[in-house]
Amino acid sequence: MNTENQLSSEQQKELLNVLKARFDKNMNRHSGLDWAEVQAKLEANPGKLWSLNEMENTGGEPDVVGQDTRTGEYIFYDCSPETPKGRRSICYDREALESRKENKPGNSAVGMATDMGIELLTEEEYRELQKLGKFDAKTSSWIQTPSAIRKLGGALYCDYRYDTIFLYHNGAESYYGVRGFRGSLRV
C-alpha cells in the first residue's frame, strides 16, 4: 500500500479506541464476534486501518456488521444515522461529474470510495444495514448501480421513510445536499 495511506502509531491507537468503543456500544450489530480478534486483524492490515480512518473522518461511523464465514474477513459498514456529512452533495461517478458543464459537485461517490479504498454498499448490503437500525431517515445514499442502468445515464440510491426501505433512480450527474454514500470494507 502507498506509504501516504498509512496512519502513525498514535493515529492507529486513537482509531482503534474509537472503533472498540463503538463495537462495545452496538453489540447488536455483531453478535458473537470478539473485539480482540477484530483488532488483531486490523493491526495486521494498516492499509485497511487507513481506509477506516477515512470513513471515520468523513462522518461514516464505521462498525463491524458481520464476518464472512468463507473468507474469515470482518465486514465494516458506515453506521452513521444519516449518510456521512463529509460525503454529501456528490454525483454518482467520474463520468457523471465530467458530463456536468455547470455547477459541478466537488466529487463523485464512486471516485471518493475508490480514493478511500472502500466500496459503495450494494442494494442487498443496504437492506442488511437497515436490519441493524434505522438509517437515512432524512438523507439518502447512492448504492452500486448495475452497468445496464448506468449505461443509460442512471444511478440508484436508497433511503428509509415510512418504516420502509425505498430504492430510487436518478440521473447519475444529479447531486443533492442530503445525498451521499455509505461504504463497506472487508478486513
Phi, psi and omega in degrees: 000150178303132183295334178288346178261043177227151181264151172292166180297325178293317178297319178300314181299314179299314180296316180299324177296317178297313182295319179296316179300318179293319178302311182295324183286336187235054184299336179297340181280341188211047180308133177087354179265150183250125182302320182302322179289321177297313182298319179300319179294318179297315181296334178277354183229076184299330177293325178289324176298319177300315179297318177297324177295321176296319177299315180296313184296336179263009174091016185281339182050058183297145178212157177288130178241000178167182177223133177285113183292337180284314185259342184082359182288142172274143184248124177250140171235157168291124182242021175296146182304320177243163180307139187307130184301323181283006182227030180257171180059046180231149176277187188284304184217180184299318179302316179294319179299315181289337181284340180284128179270327181230157176052048180291140172289169182287339184194184177234157180298311181296319179296315179296316180299316179299313180299328181274349181078028180234177179241147169294148175295147171276171176300316180299316179295321178300317179294324176294319178302318183294343176286344183265354182165190177251115183238148178062045176283342178234353182233182176219161184227128171300144174233167178303134185248132177303143184300327180298320178289317183296322179298335180269004176098000183260170174208158184252148173213163182227159169205179182234112179221150175052041181057031183219143174272123179253139174247126182232175174231157177202165171297136184299336182277353181286154173207149184220153181298340181252009179246129177220222176207155174249143182245167174229153179214136177251133181233000000 
